[in-house]
Amino acid sequence: MKLRKSSTDKSIVGVCGGIAEFLGISSFAVRLIFILLPANVLIYIILANTMSDSPQSLY
């Protein structure tokens, strides 16, 4: 499994949802971790620009 942005579990661009799917944990937990990180906005912007999009599903 490759780390990608989520196409189904997203609030802004799907970074936290993609990380949660990759790790197999709740996206809520990943979002809480991002809120508590000191450089959360910078890290999120970097990940949003570097992570690839997940393929679109037909369903």
Distance bins in CASP14 RR format, pairs under 12 A and 6 or more apart:
PFRMAT RR
TARGET T0000
AUTHOR 0000-0000-0000
RMODE 2
METHOD distances of the structure
MODEL  1
1 18 0 0 0 0 0 1 0 0 0 0 0
1 19 0 0 0 0 0 1 0 0 0 0 0
1 21 1 0 0 1 0 0 0 0 0 0 0
1 22 1 0 0 1 0 0 0 0 0 0 0
1 23 0 0 0 0 1 0 0 0 0 0 0
1 24 0 0 0 0 1 0 0 0 0 0 0
1 54 0 0 0 0 0 1 0 0 0 0 0
2 18 0 0 0 0 0 1 0 0 0 0 0
2 21 0 0 0 0 0 1 0 0 0 0 0
2 22 1 0 0 1 0 0 0 0 0 0 0
2 51 0 0 0 0 1 0 0 0 0 0 0
2 52 1 0 0 1 0 0 0 0 0 0 0
2 53 0 0 0 0 0 1 0 0 0 0 0
2 54 0 0 0 0 1 0 0 0 0 0 0
2 55 0 0 0 0 0 1 0 0 0 0 0
3 14 0 0 0 0 0 1 0 0 0 0 0
3 15 0 0 0 0 1 0 0 0 0 0 0
3 17 0 0 0 0 0 1 0 0 0 0 0
3 18 1 0 0 1 0 0 0 0 0 0 0
3 19 1 0 0 1 0 0 0 0 0 0 0
3 20 0 0 0 0 0 1 0 0 0 0 0
3 21 0 0 0 0 1 0 0 0 0 0 0
3 22 1 0 1 0 0 0 0 0 0 0 0
3 23 0 0 0 0 1 0 0 0 0 0 0
3 24 0 0 0 0 0 1 0 0 0 0 0
3 47 0 0 0 0 1 0 0 0 0 0 0
3 50 0 0 0 0 1 0 0 0 0 0 0
3 51 1 0 0 1 0 0 0 0 0 0 0
3 52 0 0 0 0 1 0 0 0 0 0 0
3 53 0 0 0 0 0 1 0 0 0 0 0
3 54 0 0 0 0 1 0 0 0 0 0 0
4 10 0 0 0 0 0 1 0 0 0 0 0
4 13 0 0 0 0 0 1 0 0 0 0 0
4 14 0 0 0 0 1 0 0 0 0 0 0
4 15 0 0 0 0 1 0 0 0 0 0 0
4 17 0 0 0 0 1 0 0 0 0 0 0
4 18 1 0 0 1 0 0 0 0 0 0 0
4 19 0 0 0 0 1 0 0 0 0 0 0
4 20 0 0 0 0 0 1 0 0 0 0 0
4 21 0 0 0 0 1 0 0 0 0 0 0
4 22 1 0 0 1 0 0 0 0 0 0 0
4 47 0 0 0 0 0 1 0 0 0 0 0
4 48 0 0 0 0 0 1 0 0 0 0 0
4 50 0 0 0 0 0 1 0 0 0 0 0
4 51 1 0 0 1 0 0 0 0 0 0 0
4 52 1 0 1 0 0 0 0 0 0 0 0
4 53 1 0 0 1 0 0 0 0 0 0 0
4 54 1 0 1 0 0 0 0 0 0 0 0
4 55 0 0 0 0 1 0 0 0 0 0 0
4 56 0 0 0 0 0 1 0 0 0 0 0
5 11 0 0 0 0 0 1 0 0 0 0 0
5 12 0 0 0 0 1 0 0 0 0 0 0
5 13 1 0 0 1 0 0 0 0 0 0 0
5 14 1 0 1 0 0 0 0 0 0 0 0
5 15 1 0 1 0 0 0 0 0 0 0 0
5 16 0 0 0 0 1 0 0 0 0 0 0
5 17 1 0 0 1 0 0 0 0 0 0 0
5 18 1 0 1 0 0 0 0 0 0 0 0
5 19 0 0 0 0 1 0 0 0 0 0 0
5 20 0 0 0 0 0 1 0 0 0 0 0
5 21 0 0 0 0 1 0 0 0 0 0 0
5 22 0 0 0 0 0 1 0 0 0 0 0
5 27 0 0 0 0 0 1 0 0 0 0 0
5 44 0 0 0 0 0 1 0 0 0 0 0
5 47 0 0 0 0 1 0 0 0 0 0 0
5 48 1 0 0 1 0 0 0 0 0 0 0
5 49 0 0 0 0 0 1 0 0 0 0 0
5 50 0 0 0 0 0 1 0 0 0 0 0
5 51 1 0 1 0 0 0 0 0 0 0 0
5 52 1 0 0 1 0 0 0 0 0 0 0
5 53 1 0 1 0 0 0 0 0 0 0 0
5 54 1 0 1 0 0 0 0 0 0 0 0
5 55 0 0 0 0 0 1 0 0 0 0 0
5 56 0 0 0 0 0 1 0 0 0 0 0
6 12 0 0 0 0 0 1 0 0 0 0 0
6 13 0 0 0 0 1 0 0 0 0 0 0
6 14 1 0 1 0 0 0 0 0 0 0 0
6 15 0 0 0 0 1 0 0 0 0 0 0
6 16 0 0 0 0 1 0 0 0 0 0 0
6 17 1 1 0 0 0 0 0 0 0 0 0
6 18 1 1 0 0 0 0 0 0 0 0 0
6 19 0 0 0 0 1 0 0 0 0 0 0
6 20 1 0 0 1 0 0 0 0 0 0 0
6 21 1 0 1 0 0 0 0 0 0 0 0
6 22 0 0 0 0 1 0 0 0 0 0 0
6 23 0 0 0 0 0 1 0 0 0 0 0
6 24 0 0 0 0 0 1 0 0 0 0 0
6 27 1 0 0 1 0 0 0 0 0 0 0
6 30 0 0 0 0 0 1 0 0 0 0 0
6 31 0 0 0 0 0 1 0 0 0 0 0
6 48 0 0 0 0 0 1 0 0 0 0 0
6 51 0 0 0 0 1 0 0 0 0 0 0
6 52 0 0 0 0 0 1 0 0 0 0 0
6 53 0 0 0 0 1 0 0 0 0 0 0
6 54 1 0 0 1 0 0 0 0 0 0 0
6 55 0 0 0 0 0 1 0 0 0 0 0
6 56 0 0 0 0 0 1 0 0 0 0 0
6 57 0 0 0 0 0 1 0 0 0 0 0
7 13 0 0 0 0 0 1 0 0 0 0 0
7 14 1 0 0 1 0 0 0 0 0 0 0
7 17 0 0 0 0 1 0 0 0 0 0 0
7 18 0 0 0 0 1 0 0 0 0 0 0
7 21 0 0 0 0 1 0 0 0 0 0 0
7 51 0 0 0 0 0 1 0 0 0 0 0
7 52 0 0 0 0 0 1 0 0 0 0 0
7 53 1 0 0 1 0 0 0 0 0 0 0
7 54 1 0 1 0 0 0 0 0 0 0 0
7 55 1 0 0 1 0 0 0 0 0 0 0
7 56 1 0 0 1 0 0 0 0 0 0 0
7 57 1 0 0 1 0 0 0 0 0 0 0
7 58 0 0 0 0 0 1 0 0 0 0 0
7 59 0 0 0 0 0 1 0 0 0 0 0
8 14 0 0 0 0 1 0 0 0 0 0 0
8 17 0 0 0 0 1 0 0 0 0 0 0
8 18 0 0 0 0 1 0 0 0 0 0 0
8 20 0 0 0 0 0 1 0 0 0 0 0
8 21 0 0 0 0 1 0 0 0 0 0 0
8 27 0 0 0 0 0 1 0 0 0 0 0
8 54 0 0 0 0 1 0 0 0 0 0 0
8 55 0 0 0 0 0 1 0 0 0 0 0
8 56 0 0 0 0 0 1 0 0 0 0 0
8 57 0 0 0 0 1 0 0 0 0 0 0
8 59 0 0 0 0 0 1 0 0 0 0 0
9 15 0 0 0 0 0 1 0 0 0 0 0
9 16 0 0 0 0 1 0 0 0 0 0 0
9 17 1 0 1 0 0 0 0 0 0 0 0
9 18 1 0 0 1 0 0 0 0 0 0 0
9 19 0 0 0 0 0 1 0 0 0 0 0
9 20 1 0 0 1 0 0 0 0 0 0 0
9 21 1 0 0 1 0 0 0 0 0 0 0
9 22 0 0 0 0 0 1 0 0 0 0 0
9 24 0 0 0 0 0 1 0 0 0 0 0
9 25 0 0 0 0 0 1 0 0 0 0 0
9 26 0 0 0 0 1 0 0 0 0 0 0
9 27 1 0 1 0 0 0 0 0 0 0 0
9 28 0 0 0 0 0 1 0 0 0 0 0
9 30 0 0 0 0 1 0 0 0 0 0 0
9 31 0 0 0 0 0 1 0 0 0 0 0
9 54 0 0 0 0 0 1 0 0 0 0 0
10 16 1 0 0 1 0 0 0 0 0 0 0
10 17 1 0 0 1 0 0 0 0 0 0 0
10 18 0 0 0 0 1 0 0 0 0 0 0
10 19 0 0 0 0 0 1 0 0 0 0 0
10 20 0 0 0 0 0 1 0 0 0 0 0
10 21 0 0 0 0 0 1 0 0 0 0 0
10 27 0 0 0 0 1 0 0 0 0 0 0
10 30 0 0 0 0 0 1 0 0 0 0 0
10 31 0 0 0 0 0 1 0 0 0 0 0
10 48 0 0 0 0 0 1 0 0 0 0 0
10 51 0 0 0 0 0 1 0 0 0 0 0
10 53 0 0 0 0 0 1 0 0 0 0 0
10 54 0 0 0 0 1 0 0 0 0 0 0
11 17 0 0 0 0 1 0 0 0 0 0 0
11 18 0 0 0 0 0 1 0 0 0 0 0
11 20 0 0 0 0 0 1 0 0 0 0 0
11 27 0 0 0 0 1 0 0 0 0 0 0
11 28 0 0 0 0 0 1 0 0 0 0 0
11 30 0 0 0 0 0 1 0 0 0 0 0
11 31 1 0 0 1 0 0 0 0 0 0 0
11 34 0 0 0 0 0 1 0 0 0 0 0
11 35 0 0 0 0 0 1 0 0 0 0 0
11 44 0 0 0 0 0 1 0 0 0 0 0
11 48 0 0 0 0 0 1 0 0 0 0 0
12 18 0 0 0 0 0 1 0 0 0 0 0
12 27 0 0 0 0 0 1 0 0 0 0 0
12 31 0 0 0 0 0 1 0 0 0 0 0
12 34 0 0 0 0 0 1 0 0 0 0 0
12 41 0 0 0 0 0 1 0 0 0 0 0
12 44 1 0 0 1 0 0 0 0 0 0 0
12 45 0 0 0 0 0 1 0 0 0 0 0
12 47 0 0 0 0 0 1 0 0 0 0 0
12 48 1 0 0 1 0 0 0 0 0 0 0
13 19 0 0 0 0 0 1 0 0 0 0 0
13 44 0 0 0 0 1 0 0 0 0 0 0
13 45 0 0 0 0 1 0 0 0 0 0 0
13 47 0 0 0 0 1 0 0 0 0 0 0
13 48 1 0 1 0 0 0 0 0 0 0 0
13 49 0 0 0 0 1 0 0 0 0 0 0
13 50 0 0 0 0 0 1 0 0 0 0 0
13 51 0 0 0 0 1 0 0 0 0 0 0
13 52 0 0 0 0 0 1 0 0 0 0 0
13 53 0 0 0 0 1 0 0 0 0 0 0
13 54 0 0 0 0 0 1 0 0 0 0 0
14 20 0 0 0 0 1 0 0 0 0 0 0
14 21 0 0 0 0 1 0 0 0 0 0 0
14 22 0 0 0 0 0 1 0 0 0 0 0
14 27 0 0 0 0 1 0 0 0 0 0 0
14 30 0 0 0 0 0 1 0 0 0 0 0
14 31 0 0 0 0 0 1 0 0 0 0 0
14 34 0 0 0 0 0 1 0 0 0 0 0
14 44 0 0 0 0 1 0 0 0 0 0 0
14 47 0 0 0 0 1 0 0 0 0 0 0
14 48 1 0 0 1 0 0 0 0 0 0 0
14 51 0 0 0 0 1 0 0 0 0 0 0
14 52 0 0 0 0 0 1 0 0 0 0 0
14 53 0 0 0 0 1 0 0 0 0 0 0
14 54 0 0 0 0 1 0 0 0 0 0 0
15 21 0 0 0 0 0 1 0 0 0 0 0
15 22 0 0 0 0 0 1 0 0 0 0 0
15 27 0 0 0 0 1 0 0 0 0 0 0
15 30 0 0 0 0 1 0 0 0 0 0 0
15 31 0 0 0 0 1 0 0 0 0 0 0
15 33 0 0 0 0 0 1 0 0 0 0 0
15 34 0 0 0 0 1 0 0 0 0 0 0
15 40 0 0 0 0 0 1 0 0 0 0 0
15 41 0 0 0 0 0 1 0 0 0 0 0
15 43 0 0 0 0 1 0 0 0 0 0 0
15 44 1 0 1 0 0 0 0 0 0 0 0
15 45 0 0 0 0 1 0 0 0 0 0 0
15 46 0 0 0 0 1 0 0 0 0 0 0
15 47 1 0 1 0 0 0 0 0 0 0 0
15 48 1 0 1 0 0 0 0 0 0 0 0
15 49 0 0 0 0 1 0 0 0 0 0 0
15 50 0 0 0 0 1 0 0 0 0 0 0
15 51 1 0 0 1 0 0 0 0 0 0 0
15 52 0 0 0 0 0 1 0 0 0 0 0
15 53 0 0 0 0 0 1 0 0 0 0 0
15 54 0 0 0 0 0 1 0 0 0 0 0
16 22 0 0 0 0 0 1 0 0 0 0 0
16 23 0 0 0 0 0 1 0 0 0 0 0
16 25 0 0 0 0 0 1 0 0 0 0 0
16 26 0 0 0 0 0 1 0 0 0 0 0
16 27 1 0 1 0 0 0 0 0 0 0 0
16 28 0 0 0 0 1 0 0 0 0 0 0
16 29 0 0 0 0 1 0 0 0 0 0 0
16 30 1 0 1 0 0 0 0 0 0 0 0
16 31 1 0 1 0 0 0 0 0 0 0 0
16 32 0 0 0 0 1 0 0 0 0 0 0
16 33 0 0 0 0 1 0 0 0 0 0 0
16 34 1 0 0 1 0 0 0 0 0 0 0
16 35 0 0 0 0 0 1 0 0 0 0 0
16 37 0 0 0 0 0 1 0 0 0 0 0
16 40 0 0 0 0 0 1 0 0 0 0 0
16 43 0 0 0 0 0 1 0 0 0 0 0
16 44 0 0 0 0 1 0 0 0 0 0 0
16 47 0 0 0 0 1 0 0 0 0 0 0
16 48 0 0 0 0 0 1 0 0 0 0 0
16 51 0 0 0 0 0 1 0 0 0 0 0
17 23 0 0 0 0 1 0 0 0 0 0 0
17 24 0 0 0 0 0 1 0 0 0 0 0
17 25 0 0 0 0 1 0 0 0 0 0 0
17 26 0 0 0 0 1 0 0 0 0 0 0
17 27 1 0 1 0 0 0 0 0 0 0 0
17 28 0 0 0 0 1 0 0 0 0 0 0
17 29 0 0 0 0 0 1 0 0 0 0 0
17 30 1 0 0 1 0 0 0 0 0 0 0
17 31 0 0 0 0 1 0 0 0 0 0 0
17 33 0 0 0 0 0 1 0 0 0 0 0
17 34 0 0 0 0 0 1 0 0 0 0 0
17 44 0 0 0 0 0 1 0 0 0 0 0
17 47 0 0 0 0 0 1 0 0 0 0 0
17 48 0 0 0 0 0 1 0 0 0 0 0
17 51 0 0 0 0 0 1 0 0 0 0 0
17 54 0 0 0 0 1 0 0 0 0 0 0
18 24 0 0 0 0 1 0 0 0 0 0 0
18 25 0 0 0 0 0 1 0 0 0 0 0
18 26 0 0 0 0 0 1 0 0 0 0 0
18 27 1 0 0 1 0 0 0 0 0 0 0
18 30 0 0 0 0 1 0 0 0 0 0 0
18 31 0 0 0 0 0 1 0 0 0 0 0
18 47 0 0 0 0 1 0 0 0 0 0 0
18 48 0 0 0 0 0 1 0 0 0 0 0
18 51 1 0 0 1 0 0 0 0 0 0 0
18 52 0 0 0 0 0 1 0 0 0 0 0
18 53 0 0 0 0 0 1 0 0 0 0 0
18 54 1 0 0 1 0 0 0 0 0 0 0
19 25 0 0 0 0 1 0 0 0 0 0 0
19 26 0 0 0 0 0 1 0 0 0 0 0
19 27 1 0 0 1 0 0 0 0 0 0 0
19 28 0 0 0 0 0 1 0 0 0 0 0
19 29 0 0 0 0 1 0 0 0 0 0 0
19 30 1 0 1 0 0 0 0 0 0 0 0
19 31 0 0 0 0 1 0 0 0 0 0 0
19 33 0 0 0 0 1 0 0 0 0 0 0
19 34 0 0 0 0 1 0 0 0 0 0 0
19 43 0 0 0 0 0 1 0 0 0 0 0
19 44 0 0 0 0 0 1 0 0 0 0 0
19 47 1 0 0 1 0 0 0 0 0 0 0
19 48 0 0 0 0 0 1 0 0 0 0 0
19 51 0 0 0 0 1 0 0 0 0 0 0
20 26 1 0 0 1 0 0 0 0 0 0 0
20 27 1 1 0 0 0 0 0 0 0 0 0
20 28 0 0 0 0 1 0 0 0 0 0 0
20 29 1 0 0 1 0 0 0 0 0 0 0
20 30 1 0 1 0 0 0 0 0 0 0 0
20 31 0 0 0 0 1 0 0 0 0 0 0
20 32 0 0 0 0 0 1 0 0 0 0 0
20 33 0 0 0 0 0 1 0 0 0 0 0
20 34 0 0 0 0 0 1 0 0 0 0 0
21 27 1 0 0 1 0 0 0 0 0 0 0
21 30 0 0 0 0 1 0 0 0 0 0 0
21 51 0 0 0 0 0 1 0 0 0 0 0
21 54 0 0 0 0 1 0 0 0 0 0 0
22 30 0 0 0 0 1 0 0 0 0 0 0
22 47 0 0 0 0 0 1 0 0 0 0 0
22 51 0 0 0 0 1 0 0 0 0 0 0
22 54 0 0 0 0 0 1 0 0 0 0 0
23 29 0 0 0 0 1 0 0 0 0 0 0
23 30 1 0 0 1 0 0 0 0 0 0 0
23 33 0 0 0 0 0 1 0 0 0 0 0
24 30 0 0 0 0 1 0 0 0 0 0 0
25 31 0 0 0 0 0 1 0 0 0 0 0
25 32 0 0 0 0 0 1 0 0 0 0 0
25 33 0 0 0 0 1 0 0 0 0 0 0
26 32 0 0 0 0 1 0 0 0 0 0 0
26 33 0 0 0 0 0 1 0 0 0 0 0
27 33 0 0 0 0 0 1 0 0 0 0 0
27 34 0 0 0 0 0 1 0 0 0 0 0
28 34 0 0 0 0 0 1 0 0 0 0 0
28 35 0 0 0 0 0 1 0 0 0 0 0
29 35 0 0 0 0 0 1 0 0 0 0 0
29 36 0 0 0 0 0 1 0 0 0 0 0
30 36 0 0 0 0 0 1 0 0 0 0 0
30 37 0 0 0 0 0 1 0 0 0 0 0
30 40 0 0 0 0 0 1 0 0 0 0 0
30 43 0 0 0 0 0 1 0 0 0 0 0
30 44 0 0 0 0 0 1 0 0 0 0 0
30 47 0 0 0 0 0 1 0 0 0 0 0
31 37 0 0 0 0 0 1 0 0 0 0 0
31 40 0 0 0 0 1 0 0 0 0 0 0
31 44 0 0 0 0 0 1 0 0 0 0 0
32 40 0 0 0 0 0 1 0 0 0 0 0
33 40 0 0 0 0 1 0 0 0 0 0 0
33 43 0 0 0 0 0 1 0 0 0 0 0
33 44 0 0 0 0 0 1 0 0 0 0 0
34 40 1 0 1 0 0 0 0 0 0 0 0
34 41 0 0 0 0 1 0 0 0 0 0 0
34 42 0 0 0 0 0 1 0 0 0 0 0
34 43 1 0 0 1 0 0 0 0 0 0 0
34 44 1 0 0 1 0 0 0 0 0 0 0
34 45 0 0 0 0 0 1 0 0 0 0 0
34 47 0 0 0 0 1 0 0 0 0 0 0
34 48 0 0 0 0 0 1 0 0 0 0 0
35 41 0 0 0 0 0 1 0 0 0 0 0
35 43 0 0 0 0 0 1 0 0 0 0 0
35 44 0 0 0 0 0 1 0 0 0 0 0
36 43 0 0 0 0 0 1 0 0 0 0 0
37 43 1 0 0 1 0 0 0 0 0 0 0
37 44 0 0 0 0 1 0 0 0 0 0 0
37 47 0 0 0 0 0 1 0 0 0 0 0
39 45 0 0 0 0 1 0 0 0 0 0 0
39 46 0 0 0 0 1 0 0 0 0 0 0
39 47 0 0 0 0 0 1 0 0 0 0 0
40 46 0 0 0 0 0 1 0 0 0 0 0
40 47 0 0 0 0 0 1 0 0 0 0 0
41 47 0 0 0 0 0 1 0 0 0 0 0
41 48 0 0 0 0 0 1 0 0 0 0 0
42 48 0 0 0 0 0 1 0 0 0 0 0
42 49 0 0 0 0 0 1 0 0 0 0 0
43 49 0 0 0 0 0 1 0 0 0 0 0
43 50 0 0 0 0 0 1 0 0 0 0 0
43 51 0 0 0 0 0 1 0 0 0 0 0
44 50 0 0 0 0 0 1 0 0 0 0 0
44 51 0 0 0 0 0 1 0 0 0 0 0
45 51 0 0 0 0 0 1 0 0 0 0 0
END
